[in-house]
C-alpha cells in the first residue's frame, strides 16, 4: 500500500543565530508521523527582534533554510499565532528562558477558548551548566521540554518534581546538529582548532592568556595548523554578548604563518580538525560525536563560571602545557553515552522518544490549556516583570500600546533602530571594557 504523504506546519521563534539553528534542526528531527507515512515540513521562521537578532551573514553560515523567515517582536509573533489562517501543528520556542515564559503566557492568552492548538516545544541549545532551576522553571508549561541527554533528562525531572511541578513534558533526545564523517586519520597538515565562545572566559586577561597560549602552540609546532574558530564578527551578536572578540585582541600580536582565525560552519571546520580545544563550547560534543580528539581546558581552573565543570569525568580535561607536550585526551565511553554523544549509530534513534511524544499529543482530541508553573499565585513578585519586558500584562495580554509599537517600522524608524543597535554594540564592545578597566584601577 503506498505511503500517505502529509505536511506538518511548524513555526520556530528564535532570538539568536545559534538558537535558530537549534530550533529549526530540532523541528526537522522530531516532526514525523507514524509508520508507513512520509512527512513534509513547512517551516516558518520568526526571529525575535533584539540585541542578538542574527544578521544575513550569520543566517547564511548556519545553513538552515525556512519557507518563510521574518523578524518580529514578541507581540507580533503572538498576533501571528492568534490570527494564523492555517493552524500550525508545532510551535518551537528557541529562546532564552524569560522569553520562553513570556511567550507561554502570551500563547495561553491568544489560544484561550480554542478547541485546538499547536503542540509547543522548547529546550536548550547546548550544555546546561548554569542557572539550571531558573532556566528550567522559565521553560515549564511547554508540552515538550527537550533534554539533550539522559543526564539532562534526569536533572530536569528532579527540578520539576522538587518544586511540585508536572515533569511529564521532559523528553530525552540529543543535540540536533551532531553528525558528519567520523575522524579516522590525521589531516595534512595536522590541525588544532580552538572553538571560541563569546562570553567564556569573560575577562581581557583570561582571553589574552588563551590567545597567547594558542600562538605559543603554533610556534612550538610549526608543522601543525592552528585555527581559532570564531562565532561572530565584530558588531554581530550571538547567544551571549562578546565584549572582547579574539580578532581584536589578535591585532596586538604577531601571528605565526601557521596560525589563522576562521569563520564558517562548524561542521566544515571539524572536517579538517584533528584536535578540538575549547573551554566549554558545545562544539566539544560535536567533535566527540565524530571521534575527533577533544581537549577541555583546565588552564583557568575547573569552575562553574567557565562551564568546564560539566566535563568532569569525560576524560577530556587537559591544559595547554600538556597539549604542547603532545598529550591527546581519550574520552570516557560511559560519559559520552550519558551526554547523548553516540557515534556508534545510536544517534539515529535519539529522537524517537520526542517523535513518539509529538504523535501522542497530536492524537489527543483536545490539548489542555498551557499551564506554566509560574503564575501570579506561585511567583507574584517575579512573573509580572518577566512579562512586562516583552510588553505583556500579568495575564498574558499585550500591554496598551504594544500592538501599535509592534507594527513594522517605517524607513526612518528602521534607520534609527539600526543606529541604536550599532550604538549598543559599540557600548558593549568598546565602552564597557574601558569602564571596567577604570573600575579596576
N, C-alpha and C positions, 0 to 999 in steps of 0.2 A: 504494500500500500504506500503511495507516495507521501512524502512528509508534507505537513501543512506549515507554510511559512507565515510567521507573524511579525508584526512590527511593534516594538516597545518604545514608547516615547519617554525620554529621560531628560530631566533638567539638572544641570550641575551649576551650583553657585560657588564661586571660588574667590578668594581675596588676595592671592599671590600666584606667581608662576609655578611654584612647587606644589601648591595646593590644587591648582588647576590640573596639573599633571596627575596628581594622586586621584582627584575626583573623577576625571574623565577616564583614566585607565581602570579605576575601580568599577565604574559603570560598565565598561566593556567586558570586564572579567565576570561580574556577578549577575548581570541581567541575562537570564536564559530561561527557556521553557522546558517542559517535560520531555521525556524520551520520545524519539520519533518526530520531533518538531525542530524546525530551524527558526532562528530569531534574527531579525534585522533590528538595528537600534537607530532611532533618530535621536541624535544628541544635540540638545540646545544648551549652549554655554552662556552663563551670565557671570561677568566679572564685577565684583563688588568695588565700587568707587572708593578709593582711599589712598593712603601713602604708598601702599605696596602694589597697586594695580599694575599688572605686567605691561611692559612695552611690546611693540610688534616684534622686536628682535628676540626678546625673552620667549614669547609665544612660539616663534619660529624654531627656537632652539629646543623647546620642549617637544615639538613634533607631533602633538596630538591635534587632530582636526575635528571640528564640530560642524554640524549642518548650519547652525546659526550661532554667532558669537557677538555679544554686545556688552557694553559697560552700563551698569545700573547702580542706583542707590538701593539700600535695603527696602525702603518704602516702595520704590518702583518694582522691585522683584516681587514683593508681596502683592502688589496690584496685578502683576502679570499672572501670578498663581491664582488669584481670585477670579480674574476675567478670562483665563485661558479657554479658548473656544473648544479645543480638543484636550481632554483630560490627560495629564501626564500619568504614566504608570509608576515612575520612580522619581524622587527628588533627592539629589545628593548634596549635602551641605558640607563643602570642603573649606571650612573656615576656622578661625581662631575661636576658642571656647565661648567667649562672651557674645560673639556674633551668632554662633550656633544657637545659644539660648534665646537671643532676641528673635531670631527667625522662627524658632519653635513656637514661641508665644504669638508672634505675628501670624504664622500659618494657622495656629489653632483658632485665632480670631477670624481669619479670612475664610476658613472652611467650616465655621460653626454652622450646624444645622444641615450640612450636606450629607446625603446618603452614601456618597462615595468620595474617596480622596486618594491621592497617591501614597505609596509607601515612602517614608522618609528615612534616609540612610546618612550616617555620619561616621567619623573616625579620626584617625591621626595619620599625618603624612610620613611619619618615621618613628624613630626611637623615642619612647616616652620616658624621660629621665628626670623631669621636674614637674612640680605642681600637679601631681597625679590626682589627688582628691578634687582639687579645684577644677581642673580641666574636665575630669570625668563627670562631675555633677553638673557642669555647664552644658554637657552634651546629653544628659539624661532627658528622656522624653521622646527621642527619636525611636522609630520602630526597630531600627537595626543600628547598633553601635559596634563597629568593626574593630576587632583586636588583631594586630598584625602577627601574633604568635600565640602559642599555647601559654607561655609565661604571662603575656599581657592579658589574655582572657581570664586567667585565674586571678590576677591582680584586680582587674576591672570588676569582676563579680564580687570580690571581697569588699571593695569600697562601697558598691551599691548596697549589698546586704548589710554592711556595717552601719549604714545610716537608715536602714529600713526601707530602702527604695527597691523597686522591682528590678531584678538583674536579668530578666528574660531576654532583653534586647541584645545583650552581649553575644557576639558571634565571632568565632575564631576564623581567621583567614590568613593572608600573608600580604606583604607589600606588593602592589600590583605591577611594579616596574622591574622586578627581578627577571633575569633572562640573559640571553647571549651565549655565545660559544664558550665552553669551558677552557680554562688555561691549561695547556698541555706541554708547552715547551717555551724556553726563553725567546724573546724577540731579539732582533738585531737592529740597533743596539738594545741592550738590557735597559728597561725603562722603569724609573721610580717616579710615582705620581703622588703628590701631596694634594688631598682633597680639602680645599679651603672652606671655612664656614664664616658667615657674615658676623657672628657675634661671639664666637668661641675660638680662642680666648678673646677677651674684651680689651685689655689694656694695650697701649702702644708698646710698652716694654716687652710684654709677652709675645706680641705679634712680631716685633722686630727680632726677638730672640729666635723664634721659629724660622723666620726668613734667613737669618744668618746661618742657622744650622743646615738649612737646605742648600744654601750657597756653598757652605763648607763641604757637604756631602758630594756636591757636584765636582768640587776641586779635588777631593780625595779620590774620586772615581771618575777620571776623565773618559773612561771607556763607556760609561753609562750616560743615559739621557735623564735629566731631572726636570720634571714638569710641576708647575703649580696649576691645578685645575680651578679656575675662578668661577664663581657663581654669577656675578653680575659686573657690569661696567660701572665706573663712577657715575653717580647720578641716578642709577637704577636701584630699585629696592626689591628684595625678595621677602621670604617669610619673616626674617629678622632684619633689624637695622644694621648696616655696616658703616661704622664711623671711620674706620681706618683700613681702606682697601689695600691689599698687598701690592697691587700695581703702583699705588702712590708711594708706599714705603720702599719699593724696589728702585724707584728713581734715584734714591740716595746711595745706591750701592753699585759697584762694578760687577756685572754679572758675567760668569764664565760662558764660553761658547756653547757648552752642553746643558745650559740652564734656560728654560723657557716658561713663559706664562701663557696659558692656553684657555680658550673658551670652548664651547661646543657641547654636544650631547654627551652625557656621562658614559653611556654605553659605548660610544665610539672611542672615547678616550681609554676606557678599560680594555678595548680590543688590543691596544698596544702597550698595556701596563703589565709589568712583571712583579712589582711590589707596590701596593697601595698603602699610603701612610696618611693618617689623619689623627685629629684629637678625639672626635666622637661623631663624625659625619655618618649619615645613613649610607653614604657611598661605601662604607666598610662592609655593610651587609650585602650590597650589590656585588662587591668584589668577592666576598666569601662564597656567595652563591655560585660564582663562576670558578671557584677553586683558585683564585688569584691570591698569593700570599699577602697577608694584610697585617699591618702594624698599627696599633692604637697607642699613641704616645703617652709616656709617663713623665716626660721631662718637667712638666709644670705641676706634677703631683697627680694622684688619682683622687679626684674630687667631684662632688655632686655638681658644683658650679660649672665644671667643664663637661660633664656628661660621660666622661670615660669610665666612671664607676660602673656604668651599665655593662661594661665588657669584662668585669672581673669574672674569672672562671672560663673565659673564652680561649685562653692560650695565646692571645694576640697582643698583650701588653708588652711594650718594648720602648727603649729610649733611642734617641738619635745616636748616642755613643755606641750602643750595641749594633745599630744598623750600619754605622760607619765601619765597624769591625767585621761585617759580613753576616750578622745574625739574621735568620729568616724565621719568623714565628710559624708555629704549626697549630692550627685551630683544634679545639676540643670538639669532637663529633657530637657528643651529647648536648653540649651547649648550643651548637648550631641547630640541632633538631628542635630545641625548645624556643628558638628565635624565629622559626618559620623559614630558615635557610635550608633548602633541600635540593642540592644539586644532583641528587641521585634519581630524579624523576618524580618524586612525591609532590613536587611543586604543582604539577598539573592537577592534582586533586585538592589543592589547598583552598580552593574557592567553592568546593562542593557544598559545605555547610551553609555558606552565605546564599548560594543559589537555591538550596532547599528552603531556607528561611523565607526568601522572597516568594517562592512558589506557594508556600504555606499561607503567607499573608495575602497574596493575590487571590487565593481560592476562597477567602472568607467573604460572605455576602456583604459584610459591612465592617470596616475597621473602627475601633473606638476612637474618640477624640484624642488628640495629642495631649499628654499629661506629664509635663516636666516635674521633676522633684521640687525645683524652686518655684514657690508660689508666694503670694502675699501673706500666707499663713506660715510657711516654713522659713522664708527669708525676707521679711518686710523691710529690713534695713539694707539689703543688698540688691535684690532684683530690680526695684524701680530705677536705680542708677544705671544698670546694665541696659535696660530697655530704652531709657532716655537718650543714651549715647547713640542709639540707632533711630531716634525720633519716634519712639513708641511710648504710649501711655502704659501704666501698670497693668491694664487689661489686654495689652497687645494691639490696641488700635493705634493708627498713626496719629501723632500729636497734631493739634490745629496748625495749619500752615505747612505741614510736612509734605502733603501732596503737591502743593504749588512749588515748593522748593525742589521737589524730585523731578520736575519736568526737565526735558532735555534743554540744556542751556543754549542760549544764542551764541553767535560768533564772539561777541565781546566777552561774555561770561566764560566761554571756553578759554580765551586767551588769558583772562585773569586767573582762572583756575590752574592753567598750566604754569603761569608765573608763580603762583602761590606754591605749587608743588616743587618748582625749582628752588624757591627760597627756602622751603622746609628742608629739602635735601642738602642744600648748601649749609644750612644751620647745623644739620646733623653731622655732616662730614667735615666741616671746616671750623665753624664757630664753637660747637660744643666741645671738641677736643682741646681747643685753646683755653676755654673757660675751665675745663677740668684740670689742665696742667697748671693754670694760675692758682687754682684752689689747693694744689699740692705743694705750692712754694712755702 
